[in-house]
Amino acid sequence: MSKLYIVPTPIGNLEDMTFRAIRVLKEVDLILAEDTRTSGKLLKHFEIATHMHSHHMHNEHKTVENLVKRLQAGETIALISDAGTPAISDPGFLLTRACVENGIAVECLPGATAFVPALVNSGLPNDKFVFEGFLPDKKGRQTRFLALQEEYRTMIFYVSPHKLNKTLAEFAQYFGADRPVSVSRELSKLHEETVRGTAEEVLKHFEAKPAKGEIVVCVGGKSLK
């Protein structure tokens, strides 16, 4: 029976791969991978021999129609990204939407997503939060910060290492130097680290010790007091 499986993969530690994810990847007709070279190492580790096709941000607009036809013909397809859950700041939304619109079953397996452990171990309120992902590089960046000045929920951002200090300085500028911030990097990996403090304190830390690796930043919302 045709179905699209959304399959999370580890964000670092291979032990975070679930038994169910391995089984599904072995059973489907095709695996769509963001980078077949990266995913090839994962599949080899878990002895998964299923055929792979490349599916990334540069070709997904062109491939969706053909993939929907294959699914309608009865194939089962699994979508994975380089790390974490597909469609969360990664390719996946377009194909998922197309399947839903065409009445094709979609099943997303639970699994690794970088922002969840970053939020939970931040110590910031997590009963309500907003996931912002990557901020715009230039156009719309200031507009986004101005809109978020009134946000009362904890905010979650993905930030590349070379933009971390600039982003922390902008947090201090737009939200206040004393706004609580938590920076988690290399989650689940050997050099995992979380640095907590005010925007000003955390900025000083990373100015003295430049960050490396994958980074998630949680920022406390505006106080309602």
C-alpha positions in Angstrom: 0.0 0.0 0.0 1.5 3.4 -1.0 2.6 5.6 1.7 5.2 8.4 2.4 7.1 7.9 5.6 8.9 10.8 7.2 11.8 9.3 9.0 14.0 11.2 11.5 17.7 10.4 11.7 20.2 11.0 14.5 21.5 14.6 14.9 24.8 13.2 16.0 24.8 10.1 18.1 23.9 7.0 16.0 22.4 5.4 19.1 19.4 7.8 18.7 18.3 5.9 15.6 15.1 4.0 16.5 14.4 0.3 15.8 11.3 1.4 13.9 13.2 3.8 11.7 15.6 1.1 10.7 12.8 -1.3 9.9 10.9 1.2 7.7 14.0 2.2 5.8 14.7 -1.5 5.1 11.1 -2.2 3.9 10.3 0.8 1.7 10.8 0.8 -2.1 12.8 4.0 -2.1 14.6 6.4 0.2 14.8 10.1 -0.6 17.9 11.6 1.0 19.0 15.2 1.3 22.7 14.2 0.6 23.1 10.6 -0.5 26.8 10.6 0.5 25.9 11.6 4.1 23.0 9.2 4.3 25.0 6.5 2.6 27.2 6.3 5.7 24.1 6.0 8.0 22.5 3.3 5.8 25.8 1.3 5.7 26.1 1.5 9.5 22.7 -0.1 9.9 23.0 -2.5 7.0 20.2 -0.9 5.0 20.4 -1.7 1.3 17.4 0.2 0.0 17.9 2.3 -3.1 18.3 6.1 -2.6 17.5 9.1 -4.7 18.7 12.7 -4.0 15.9 15.0 -2.7 17.1 18.5 -1.6 16.1 22.1 -1.7 17.6 22.6 -5.2 15.6 19.9 -6.9 12.5 19.2 -4.8 10.3 21.5 -6.9 11.1 19.5 -10.0 10.8 16.0 -8.4 7.6 16.2 -6.4 5.2 15.5 -9.4 7.1 12.3 -10.4 7.3 11.1 -6.8 3.6 11.6 -6.3 3.0 9.5 -9.5 5.2 6.7 -8.1 3.3 6.8 -4.8 0.0 6.7 -6.6 1.3 3.6 -8.5 1.7 1.8 -5.2 5.2 2.4 -4.1 6.3 3.2 -0.5 8.8 6.0 0.0 10.8 7.2 3.0 12.1 10.7 3.3 15.1 11.4 5.4 17.4 14.5 5.8 21.0 14.7 6.7 20.1 14.9 10.4 16.9 15.3 12.5 13.3 15.3 11.3 12.7 16.2 7.6 10.8 19.4 6.9 12.0 21.1 10.1 14.3 23.7 8.4 15.0 20.9 5.8 13.3 19.7 2.6 10.1 17.8 3.1 7.2 20.2 3.2 6.5 20.3 -0.5 6.3 16.6 -0.9 4.3 16.1 2.2 1.8 18.8 1.1 1.5 17.2 -2.4 0.8 13.8 -0.8 -1.9 15.2 1.4 -3.5 17.1 -1.5 -3.5 13.8 -3.6 -4.9 11.6 -0.8 -1.7 9.7 -0.3 -1.0 8.4 3.2 1.7 10.2 5.1 3.2 8.9 8.3 5.9 10.8 10.3 7.9 8.7 12.8 8.9 10.3 16.1 12.6 10.9 16.5 15.5 13.2 16.8 14.9 17.0 16.4 17.6 19.4 17.6 15.3 22.1 19.0 13.5 19.9 21.5 16.5 18.9 23.7 17.8 22.5 23.3 14.6 23.9 24.6 14.2 21.4 27.5 17.7 21.8 28.8 17.7 25.6 28.4 15.9 26.1 31.7 13.6 28.6 30.0 9.8 28.3 30.1 8.7 25.6 27.7 5.0 25.4 28.3 4.6 27.8 25.3 7.3 28.4 22.7 7.8 29.6 19.1 10.2 28.0 16.6 11.7 30.6 14.3 14.3 28.4 12.6 16.9 30.4 10.6 16.5 34.2 10.6 16.7 36.0 7.2 20.2 36.9 6.3 19.5 40.5 5.1 16.1 41.4 3.7 13.5 41.1 6.4 15.9 40.5 9.3 15.3 43.8 11.1 11.6 43.5 10.5 11.6 40.0 12.1 13.5 41.3 15.1 11.1 44.2 15.6 8.1 41.8 15.3 9.6 39.5 17.9 10.2 42.3 20.5 6.6 41.7 21.8 6.9 37.9 21.8 6.3 36.6 25.3 6.9 32.9 24.5 10.4 31.3 24.5 11.9 31.7 21.0 14.0 29.1 19.3 16.5 29.8 16.5 18.9 27.8 14.4 22.1 29.8 14.0 25.3 28.9 12.0 28.6 29.3 14.0 30.0 32.2 12.0 26.8 34.2 12.6 26.3 33.4 16.3 28.1 36.5 17.8 26.3 38.8 15.4 23.0 37.2 16.3 23.6 37.4 20.0 24.5 41.1 19.7 21.2 41.6 17.8 19.4 39.8 20.6 20.9 42.3 23.1 20.1 45.2 20.8 16.5 44.4 20.1 15.5 42.4 23.3 17.8 43.9 25.9 21.2 43.0 27.2 19.7 41.2 30.2 17.3 38.9 28.2 18.0 35.3 29.2 19.6 33.2 26.4 20.7 29.5 26.2 23.0 28.4 23.4 23.2 24.6 22.8 25.8 23.2 20.3 26.8 19.8 19.1 23.7 18.2 20.8 24.1 14.4 21.3 27.7 14.6 20.2 31.0 14.2 22.0 31.5 17.9 22.6 28.0 18.8 23.5 27.7 22.1 25.4 25.0 24.5 26.6 25.9 28.0 27.7 23.2 30.0 29.6 23.1 33.6 30.8 22.0 37.0 29.7 22.4 37.9 26.0 25.4 40.1 27.0 27.0 37.4 29.1 26.6 34.7 26.5 28.0 37.0 23.8 31.1 37.7 25.9 31.6 33.9 26.3 31.6 33.2 22.6 33.6 36.3 21.7 36.3 34.8 23.9 35.7 31.2 22.7 34.3 31.1 19.2 31.6 28.5 18.7 31.8 25.5 16.4 29.3 22.9 15.2 25.5 22.8 15.0 23.8 25.5 17.2 20.4 26.0 18.6 19.6 29.2 20.5 16.7 29.7 22.9 15.7 33.2 24.0 13.4 34.0 26.8 10.3 35.9 25.8 9.3 39.4 26.9 8.3 39.5 30.6 4.5 40.0 31.1 5.1 41.6 34.5 
